[in-house]
Every structure is written in structure tokens, then in C-alpha cells.
Amino acid sequence: MSLQKNKRTGKESFHTVHLINLTSIFMMLCAVLFLSSCSRASEPLVIWTENAELASYVELFNTQNSDIQVVIQYKENPYGSLPPAKDEKQPDLLIGPSHRNNKVGQFLLPLDYLFKEQQLSRSDFYQPLTDMGFTADKQYMLPISFNMPAVIFAADNEPLIPDAYALSLDEIRDAAASFNVQKSTGVYTKMGFAPLWNSDFLYTAAKLKGSDFQNTDYGLVWDKLALQDTVQYLKNWTLETNTSTTAETDYQFKYLNIPSLKWITGGESLFAYTTSSELFSKAPEKLQDIDYRWLQQDEQTPIEDTVVFISLYKDSRKKRDAETFILWLLNADNQKQILEWTRQLNYVSDSFGICGGFSSLKKVNDQVFPVFYPKLMGNLPQESELAVPAALPDRWESIKDQVIIPYLSDAANTTQEDSPSSLEELLAAWNKQYF
């Protein structure tokens, strides 16, 4: 195994050397499942998904259900690929992230009846997540998994951390400042944390400060005062604790050109930003000397935008089989089997939980996850603390990466000489590329 860093985001991921990677396994299993289903069923259940982990889940389902066979078709953006092309085999189910724009509902069948007929219980789910699946007062999407933002630190530094479960931006800033060490020349030999070290941290900070990006009939809107407050807050953080953006980037270049787990445990810095999926997809032995805290503001944790949902395509001719698969996948006992199965097969050793995240079922997180991820014991998601994102526009990931984050990076830079482009200007430039 090797650990590699993304140069743009600072994120890390494991890559298996000289072995088939996760995407290759996914595509290989898709082919195997397709050929297998063709030999046993004239019309298999078709799932559109971009989720590599699902291949092993489907394999388990197929071994347990001789009368229903499922195949998966890779779609980078399942919900955004609706409706199917005329010459394309249509899906029965869709599984993947959805930003819940109002157009999606016209292609899906409501699933409220699963609750009304008591085949599913709303109390089993995190209510904020099931609420996300409503469009026009109908439950078109059911949540499968989600992730949360966090900071990691060396376990030896726990005495510097003010809370046992979560940290606010102020608490991260103050703890990081206490870690700083400067020479008489002003050069830093230790720096606790800098917001601009990780671009995704900037976006999470904007969410924590109430910028409230969301899609409307008039396009993307946000709380302009909250966004201005976010930028000023980040600039003040840099100026008051780390001198300047130049000092932060110089320190990053000199000391942090290694995986964050190493510069955390090596004492180069106090914190690094991460998410639950990134953290718990790492091998357990890598986390022995690491601890973590969720990010919160006013006792609310803003979950990641990429919540994974399952939905039933309106023109499916296998509705009964699709219902069977939905109920199988959203069953706590079956999810425990899925975790055992995937770990035994070692197909997705670099994946976390169910479909890459925490389960949408409270019981699974509370009772099953700590067995597979012992570091979660005592610090699991709390329903009352989950803040879900608003409905977001199509191509949101592109807007976030090419508009929101570049704006925050430039606007929060204390040593930028030129006035940065406004968010409206960057958004207008982005729109010209697509419309």
C-alpha cells in the first residue's frame, strides 16, 4: 500500500501497488454480475451507480436471492443522467449522490408507501436525512449513507484539545495558535493549523458560518453577509495567529510536504482537516496514534454534500424486485452482513462503512460500526446535531471546485495584492462554459 497526496486539495488516499485498483474491481464485477444474471434471468434488475462498493453488495444479494438477479451499470452521475437516452437500457434503481434539484422528481416514483405499509420505519433513520429525500411533499429518495467533516491530531496532543467530541472554528484556531513556535526572526518552526492549507476546509468554514448556498428558481443564491463574515474571519485567523498567508504557505512548503498523518504524529502541526470517509478508510494500524473531532458550530455539524440516496425509476418494469432490493439494502442486519462480507472478500479495503460513509440507519452506526471501526466508540453521529445541505444546482461539484473554493482561497489570502474577483464574477464566467 502507498499513501499519495492530491496536490490541489491536500487530501490523501491509499493506492494498492501492483494490484487491481478499486475502479478496476468495480468494472470487473459489473461484467461478472451481468454475465451471471444473463445466464439465470432474462431481465435482471438494473442499478445505475457510481459507487464502487455496491458491486460487492450486489454479489452478496445475488447469492441470497435465486429468483432476483441484479446488475449494475456504471454512471458517474446517476441522477444527473436522467432521463435515459433512447437507445440506452433504462435503470430500475438509482444509487448515488443527489443535490435534490426539483427536476429529479419527475423521473422517480415516490416511496412513501414503504413507510405507510410499515415495511420501513422512519424512526430507524436519521430524520434530517430522510427529510432531504422529499420533493413536493413526496419521498422520492431514501438515504443510504453520509459523511461528516473532522480534524485529526496526534493522540499525545489531546491535552491541548478543549472538547472530547467536537470542535468549533474558534476552538481549532485557539488550540492551533497555542501550538505555534517562532524564532526571533519571525520564522515559524511550529504552526498548529492554517485554513488555506486545505481548500475543502475553506468551504466547510463557509458552511459553518452560515453562507447557505442553495439552488432556487433564480439560480444559485447565498447569504452574502455570512460569506463576507467568513472571509474576514479567515483573514483575521491568519493575521492574528500565523502572521500572513505567506508565512502559512512557506511553512507548508517547508514542513508539510509529507502525508498529514506523518506531520501530525511527527509534531510539525497540531491539526489536519479530513472527513469521516477519508479518515476511516485508512488501515487501522495507521490510526493507532491519531485522534479526531467533528467540526461544529452552535452544536451543529454540516454533513458533506454528497449524501448517497436510492430511488426507483418511474418507468421500471421490475418494481417489485426493486422494492425487494431497497428493503434488503436498508435493513440493519443485512448491512452488518455487508460489512462482514466486504471485509472478508477485501474488495474495498480502502472504503469506509456503507457506500463509503456512515449508514443512514442509526442502529447500524451505534451498534455495528464500532465493531468494525473501534475509534468511533463514544463519538458517533447524533441526530439532533446533523445539519444537512440545502438543495443545490446541477454540476454543484464543478461550481464548488471552480467557483466557490477559488473565491474563498483568493479572498482569504492576506498577501494578495490584486483585488480578487467577486463570487458573482466567477460564477458568471463558469456559466459561460456550460450555457
C-alpha positions as CSV (number, residue, x, y, z in Angstrom):
1,M,0.0,0.0,0.0
2,S,1.2,3.5,-0.7
3,L,-0.2,6.9,0.5
4,Q,-0.5,9.6,-2.0
5,K,-1.4,13.3,-1.7
6,N,-3.6,15.3,-4.1
7,K,-1.7,18.4,-4.8
8,R,-4.7,20.6,-5.2
9,T,-6.8,19.6,-2.2
10,G,-4.1,18.2,0.2
11,K,-6.3,15.0,0.6
12,E,-4.7,11.7,0.9
13,S,-5.7,8.3,-0.3
14,F,-4.3,4.8,-0.3
15,H,-3.4,3.1,-3.5
16,T,-2.6,-0.6,-3.9
17,V,0.6,-1.1,-5.8
18,H,0.8,-4.0,-8.3
19,L,-2.8,-5.0,-7.5
20,I,-6.1,-4.3,-9.3
21,N,-7.4,-0.9,-8.1
22,L,-10.9,-0.3,-6.8
23,T,-12.3,1.0,-10.0
24,S,-11.0,-2.0,-11.9
25,I,-12.6,-4.3,-9.4
26,F,-15.8,-2.5,-9.8
27,M,-15.8,-2.7,-13.6
28,M,-14.8,-6.3,-13.4
29,L,-17.5,-7.2,-11.0
30,C,-20.1,-5.3,-13.1
31,A,-19.1,-7.6,-16.1
32,V,-19.2,-10.8,-13.9
33,L,-22.6,-9.8,-12.4
34,F,-24.0,-9.0,-15.9
35,L,-22.9,-12.3,-17.4
36,S,-24.1,-14.2,-14.4
37,S,-27.5,-12.6,-14.5
38,C,-27.9,-13.2,-18.2
39,S,-27.4,-16.9,-17.6
40,R,-30.1,-17.0,-14.8
41,A,-32.6,-14.3,-15.6
42,S,-33.9,-12.9,-18.9
43,E,-34.4,-9.4,-17.4
44,P,-32.3,-8.6,-14.4
45,L,-32.8,-5.6,-12.2
46,V,-30.6,-2.7,-13.4
47,I,-29.0,-0.3,-11.0
48,W,-27.3,2.9,-12.1
49,T,-24.5,3.9,-9.8
50,E,-21.0,5.4,-9.5
51,N,-20.4,3.7,-6.2
52,A,-17.7,1.1,-6.5
53,E,-18.6,-0.6,-3.1
54,L,-22.0,-1.5,-4.5
55,A,-20.5,-4.3,-6.7
56,S,-19.8,-6.5,-3.7
57,Y,-23.2,-5.7,-2.1
58,V,-24.9,-6.9,-5.3
59,E,-22.8,-10.0,-5.4
60,L,-24.0,-10.8,-1.8
61,F,-27.6,-10.1,-2.7
62,N,-27.5,-12.3,-5.7
63,T,-26.1,-15.2,-3.7
64,Q,-29.0,-14.9,-1.3
65,N,-31.8,-14.4,-3.9
66,S,-32.0,-17.0,-6.6
67,D,-35.2,-15.5,-8.1
68,I,-34.0,-12.0,-8.4
69,Q,-30.8,-11.1,-10.1
70,V,-29.2,-7.6,-10.0
71,V,-26.7,-6.0,-12.3
72,I,-25.1,-2.6,-12.0
73,Q,-24.3,-0.1,-14.7
74,Y,-21.6,2.5,-14.0
75,K,-22.9,6.1,-14.2
76,E,-20.7,8.9,-13.0
77,N,-23.7,10.9,-12.1
78,P,-26.8,8.6,-11.9
79,Y,-29.4,11.3,-11.1
80,G,-27.9,13.7,-13.5
81,S,-28.1,11.1,-16.3
82,L,-31.9,11.1,-16.3
83,P,-33.8,10.5,-18.5
84,P,-32.0,7.6,-20.2
85,A,-31.0,8.0,-23.8
86,K,-33.4,6.5,-26.4
87,D,-31.0,3.6,-27.2
88,E,-29.9,3.1,-23.6
89,K,-31.1,0.3,-21.3
90,Q,-33.1,2.1,-18.6
91,P,-32.4,1.7,-14.9
92,D,-34.7,0.3,-12.3
93,L,-32.9,1.8,-9.4
94,L,-30.5,4.7,-9.0
95,I,-27.9,4.9,-6.2
96,G,-25.6,7.8,-5.7
97,P,-25.3,11.4,-4.5
98,S,-28.1,13.8,-5.4
99,H,-28.3,17.5,-4.9
100,R,-32.1,17.3,-4.9
101,N,-33.0,19.8,-7.6
102,N,-36.7,19.9,-8.4
103,K,-36.2,18.3,-11.8
104,V,-35.3,14.9,-10.4
105,G,-38.7,14.1,-9.0
106,Q,-40.3,13.9,-12.4
107,F,-38.3,10.8,-13.3
108,L,-38.8,8.9,-10.0
109,L,-41.6,7.1,-8.2
110,P,-42.5,8.1,-4.6
111,L,-41.5,5.6,-1.9
112,D,-43.8,6.9,0.9
113,Y,-45.8,3.7,0.7
114,L,-42.8,1.7,2.2
115,F,-43.3,3.7,5.4
116,K,-47.1,3.7,5.3
117,E,-47.1,-0.1,4.9
118,Q,-44.6,-0.4,7.7
119,Q,-42.0,-2.1,5.6
120,L,-39.7,0.7,6.7
121,S,-39.8,2.8,9.9
122,R,-38.9,6.5,9.8
123,S,-37.6,6.2,13.4
124,D,-34.8,3.9,12.2
125,F,-33.4,6.7,10.1
126,Y,-31.8,10.0,10.9
127,Q,-34.7,12.3,10.3
128,P,-32.6,15.2,8.7
129,L,-31.5,12.7,6.1
130,T,-35.0,11.3,5.2
131,D,-36.2,14.9,5.1
132,M,-33.7,15.6,2.3
133,G,-35.4,12.9,0.2
134,F,-38.6,14.9,0.0
135,T,-39.6,16.8,-3.2
136,A,-43.1,18.3,-3.5
137,D,-44.0,16.6,-0.2
138,K,-43.2,13.1,-1.5
139,Q,-40.4,10.8,-0.5
140,Y,-38.7,10.2,-3.8
141,M,-35.2,9.4,-2.4
142,L,-34.2,7.3,0.6
143,P,-30.8,8.0,2.2
144,I,-28.2,5.3,2.4
145,S,-25.1,7.0,3.7
146,F,-23.4,10.3,4.6
147,N,-20.2,11.8,5.9
148,M,-19.0,14.4,8.3
149,P,-16.1,16.9,8.4
150,A,-13.4,16.4,11.1
151,V,-10.0,17.5,12.2
152,I,-7.3,14.9,13.2
153,F,-4.4,15.3,15.7
154,A,-1.8,13.2,17.4
155,A,-3.3,11.4,20.4
156,D,-0.4,12.7,22.5
157,N,-1.7,16.2,22.0
158,E,-5.1,15.5,23.4
159,P,-4.4,17.7,26.5
160,L,-4.4,20.7,24.1
161,I,-7.8,19.9,22.7
162,P,-10.7,21.6,24.6
163,D,-13.6,19.2,23.8
164,A,-13.9,15.4,23.8
165,Y,-16.4,15.2,20.9
166,A,-16.4,18.2,18.6
167,L,-14.6,21.5,17.9
168,S,-15.8,24.9,16.7
169,L,-13.7,27.1,14.4
170,D,-12.8,29.2,17.3
171,E,-11.6,26.2,19.3
172,I,-9.5,25.0,16.4
173,R,-8.0,28.4,15.9
174,D,-7.1,28.9,19.5
175,A,-5.7,25.5,20.1
176,A,-3.6,25.8,16.9
177,A,-2.3,29.2,18.0
178,S,-1.1,27.8,21.3
179,F,1.0,25.2,19.3
180,N,2.9,27.8,17.3
181,V,6.6,28.5,17.9
182,Q,8.5,31.3,16.2
183,K,12.2,32.2,16.1
184,S,13.2,35.8,17.0
185,T,13.3,36.4,13.2
186,G,9.6,35.7,13.0
187,V,10.1,32.4,11.1
188,Y,7.8,29.6,12.3
189,T,9.3,26.3,13.5
190,K,5.9,25.0,14.5
191,M,2.5,26.0,13.2
192,G,-0.7,24.5,14.6
193,F,-3.0,24.9,11.6
194,A,-3.8,27.3,8.7
195,P,-7.2,27.5,7.0
196,L,-5.7,27.8,3.5
197,W,-3.7,24.5,3.9
198,N,-6.8,22.6,2.7
199,S,-9.3,24.1,0.2
200,D,-12.2,21.9,1.4
201,F,-11.7,23.3,4.9
202,L,-12.4,26.8,3.5
203,Y,-15.7,25.6,2.0
204,T,-16.7,23.8,5.3
205,A,-15.9,27.0,7.2
206,A,-18.3,28.9,4.9
207,K,-21.0,26.4,5.7
208,L,-20.3,26.6,9.4
209,K,-20.6,30.4,9.3
210,G,-24.0,30.2,7.6
211,S,-23.2,31.1,3.9
212,D,-26.1,28.8,3.0
213,F,-25.5,28.1,-0.7
214,Q,-28.7,26.8,-2.3
215,N,-30.5,26.4,-5.6
216,T,-33.6,28.5,-6.4
217,D,-35.8,29.3,-9.4
218,Y,-33.5,32.3,-9.9
219,G,-30.3,30.2,-9.8
220,L,-27.6,29.8,-7.1
221,V,-28.1,32.1,-4.0
222,W,-26.2,32.5,-0.8
223,D,-26.1,34.6,2.4
224,K,-23.8,37.4,1.2
225,L,-23.3,38.9,4.7
226,A,-22.4,35.5,6.1
227,L,-20.0,34.8,3.3
228,Q,-18.3,38.2,3.8
229,D,-18.1,37.4,7.5
230,T,-16.5,34.0,6.6
231,V,-13.8,35.7,4.5
232,Q,-13.0,38.3,7.2
233,Y,-12.9,35.6,9.9
234,L,-10.4,33.5,7.9
235,K,-8.2,36.6,7.2
236,N,-8.2,37.5,10.8
237,W,-7.3,34.0,11.8
238,T,-4.3,34.1,9.6
239,L,-3.2,37.6,10.6
240,E,-3.7,37.1,14.4
241,T,-2.3,33.6,14.7
242,N,0.1,33.0,11.8
243,T,1.2,36.5,10.7
244,S,0.3,36.2,7.0
245,T,-0.7,33.8,4.2
246,T,2.9,33.9,3.0
247,A,4.1,32.6,6.4
248,E,1.5,29.8,6.2
249,T,2.4,28.7,2.7
250,D,6.1,28.9,3.4
251,Y,5.7,26.7,6.5
252,Q,3.5,24.3,4.5
253,F,6.1,24.1,1.7
254,K,9.0,23.5,4.2
255,Y,7.5,21.1,6.7
256,L,4.2,19.6,5.4
257,N,5.3,18.1,2.1
258,I,4.5,14.6,3.6
259,P,1.3,12.8,4.3
260,S,-0.8,14.6,7.0
261,L,-0.8,11.5,9.3
262,K,3.0,11.8,9.5
263,W,3.2,15.6,10.1
264,I,0.5,15.2,12.8
265,T,2.3,12.5,14.6
266,G,5.7,14.0,13.9
267,G,4.8,17.2,15.6
268,E,5.1,19.5,12.6
269,S,1.5,20.7,13.1
270,L,-1.4,20.2,15.5
271,F,-4.4,19.7,13.2
272,A,-5.2,18.4,9.7
273,Y,-8.6,18.6,8.0
274,T,-10.3,15.4,6.9
275,T,-13.7,13.8,6.5
276,S,-15.1,10.6,8.0
277,S,-14.8,8.7,4.7
278,E,-11.1,9.8,4.3
279,L,-10.2,9.0,7.9
280,F,-11.8,5.7,8.4
281,S,-10.9,4.3,5.0
282,K,-7.3,4.2,6.2
283,A,-5.9,1.0,7.6
284,P,-6.5,0.7,11.4
285,E,-2.7,0.4,12.1
286,K,-2.3,3.9,10.5
287,L,-4.7,5.4,13.1
288,Q,-3.2,4.0,16.3
289,D,-1.7,7.3,17.3
290,I,-4.4,9.5,15.8
291,D,-7.5,11.1,17.4
292,Y,-10.2,13.2,15.8
293,R,-13.0,15.7,16.5
294,W,-16.1,16.6,14.4
295,L,-16.4,20.2,13.2
296,Q,-19.4,22.0,14.8
297,Q,-20.8,25.5,15.1
298,D,-23.6,26.1,17.6
299,E,-23.8,22.3,18.2
300,Q,-24.5,21.6,14.5
301,T,-22.2,19.6,12.2
302,P,-22.7,20.3,8.5
303,I,-22.6,17.0,6.8
304,E,-20.9,16.6,3.4
305,D,-22.9,17.5,0.4
306,T,-22.6,14.0,-1.2
307,V,-25.3,12.1,0.7
308,V,-25.9,8.8,-1.1
309,F,-29.6,8.0,-1.9
310,I,-31.5,5.2,-3.5
311,S,-34.5,5.9,-5.8
312,L,-36.9,3.9,-8.0
313,Y,-37.1,5.0,-11.7
314,K,-40.7,5.8,-12.7
315,D,-40.6,3.5,-15.9
316,S,-39.1,0.5,-14.2
317,R,-40.7,-2.8,-15.2
318,K,-39.2,-4.6,-12.2
319,K,-40.8,-2.5,-9.4
320,R,-41.5,-5.5,-7.1
321,D,-37.9,-6.7,-7.5
322,A,-36.6,-3.1,-7.0
323,E,-38.6,-2.9,-3.8
324,T,-37.1,-6.1,-2.5
325,F,-33.6,-4.8,-3.1
326,I,-34.4,-1.5,-1.4
327,L,-35.7,-3.2,1.7
328,W,-32.7,-5.6,1.7
329,L,-30.2,-2.8,1.5
330,L,-31.9,-0.6,4.1
331,N,-32.0,-3.4,6.7
332,A,-29.7,-3.2,9.8
333,D,-28.9,-6.9,9.9
334,N,-28.2,-7.0,6.2
335,Q,-25.8,-4.0,6.5
336,K,-23.9,-5.9,9.2
337,Q,-23.6,-8.8,6.8
338,I,-22.5,-6.4,4.1
339,L,-19.7,-5.1,6.3
340,E,-18.6,-8.6,7.2
341,W,-18.8,-9.7,3.6
342,T,-16.8,-6.9,2.1
343,R,-14.1,-7.2,4.8
344,Q,-13.9,-10.9,4.2
345,L,-13.5,-10.5,0.5
346,N,-11.2,-7.5,0.9
347,Y,-12.7,-6.0,-2.3
348,V,-13.0,-2.5,-0.8
349,S,-10.3,-2.3,1.8
350,D,-9.9,1.5,1.1
351,S,-13.6,2.2,1.7
352,F,-15.5,3.3,4.8
353,G,-18.8,1.9,6.0
354,I,-21.8,1.6,3.8
355,C,-21.4,3.0,0.3
356,G,-18.4,5.0,1.6
357,G,-19.9,6.6,4.7
358,F,-22.0,6.3,7.9
359,S,-25.2,4.4,7.5
360,S,-28.5,6.3,7.3
361,L,-29.7,3.8,9.9
362,K,-29.0,4.9,13.5
363,K,-28.8,1.3,14.8
364,V,-26.1,0.3,12.4
365,N,-23.9,3.3,13.4
366,D,-24.5,2.8,17.1
367,Q,-24.1,-0.9,17.4
368,V,-22.3,-2.2,14.3
369,F,-19.8,0.4,13.2
370,P,-17.8,0.5,16.5
371,V,-17.1,-3.2,16.0
372,F,-15.5,-2.5,12.6
373,Y,-14.1,0.9,13.5
374,P,-13.2,0.9,17.2
375,K,-12.2,4.6,17.1
376,L,-15.8,5.5,16.6
377,M,-16.7,4.2,20.0
378,G,-18.1,7.1,22.1
379,N,-18.1,9.6,19.2
380,L,-20.8,8.7,16.8
381,P,-23.2,11.0,14.8
382,Q,-26.0,12.5,16.9
383,E,-29.3,13.0,15.0
384,S,-30.0,16.4,16.7
385,E,-26.6,17.7,15.6
386,L,-26.8,16.9,11.9
387,A,-27.1,20.0,9.6
388,V,-28.0,18.9,6.1
389,P,-27.2,21.0,2.9
390,A,-30.0,22.8,1.1
391,A,-31.0,21.8,-2.5
392,L,-28.0,22.5,-4.8
393,P,-27.8,23.1,-8.5
394,D,-26.7,20.7,-11.2
395,R,-23.0,20.4,-11.6
396,W,-22.6,21.5,-8.0
397,E,-19.2,19.8,-7.6
398,S,-17.9,21.7,-10.5
399,I,-19.3,25.0,-9.2
400,K,-17.8,24.3,-5.8
401,D,-14.4,23.4,-7.2
402,Q,-14.1,26.1,-9.9
403,V,-16.1,28.9,-8.3
404,I,-16.7,28.7,-4.5
405,I,-13.3,27.4,-3.4
406,P,-11.2,29.6,-5.7
407,Y,-13.1,32.6,-4.5
408,L,-12.5,31.7,-0.8
409,S,-8.8,31.0,-1.5
410,D,-8.2,34.3,-3.1
411,A,-10.5,36.4,-0.8
412,A,-8.9,35.0,2.4
413,N,-5.3,35.5,1.2
414,T,-3.8,38.2,3.3
415,T,-0.9,38.9,0.9
416,Q,-2.9,39.1,-2.3
417,E,-2.0,42.4,-4.0
418,D,-4.8,42.5,-6.6
419,S,-8.4,42.6,-5.6
420,P,-9.9,39.1,-6.1
421,S,-12.8,38.5,-8.4
422,S,-16.1,38.6,-6.8
423,L,-18.1,35.3,-6.4
424,E,-20.7,36.7,-8.9
425,E,-17.9,37.3,-11.5
426,L,-16.5,33.8,-11.1
427,L,-20.0,32.3,-11.3
428,A,-20.8,34.2,-14.5
429,A,-17.5,33.0,-16.0
430,W,-18.4,29.4,-15.1
431,N,-21.9,29.8,-16.5
432,K,-20.4,30.8,-19.9
433,Q,-18.7,27.4,-20.1
434,Y,-21.9,25.5,-19.8
435,F,-24.8,27.6,-21.0
